[in-house]
Amino acid sequence: VVFPKPKKVNSWFSKVVLGEKVWLSKFKSEPQLDLAAILNILTAVFFIPSLYFAYINEFWPTLYCATLMFVFKLWFTDRVALQYAEEK
């Protein structure tokens, strides 16, 4: 809503944004536990401990949880970009 529609959808990031919109609209109409939903859950699972470990100033556990959180989020973005490319 903030940004206009992209003029080109050749870039990976444009595919991620549009793919996430498609995935979210499908998920709202018919919730299902697909790989993208599982990856979102895993991202949230590692986000909470990373905040806690950062709060108590534990470097290595914070780094471990934050790294896993970013890996799962990047995997999610890759999945929705691939789903968008397949449906297009």
C-alpha angles and dihedrals in degrees: 000000000000096000127049121244111281117257091218128029096193095107122088093234093055089052090050093052094045092042091052090051090052093046092048093050090050091046092051093050096043116009113212135166102243127154093272092054091048090051090051090051091050090050090055092045091058095038094066097053091043089058091047094048091047089051093053091043098244104153104189098045089046091051092047095050094041092050092052090046091054093045092054092046092050090047089051092051090049091051095051091046090052092047090051092049091049094049095045 
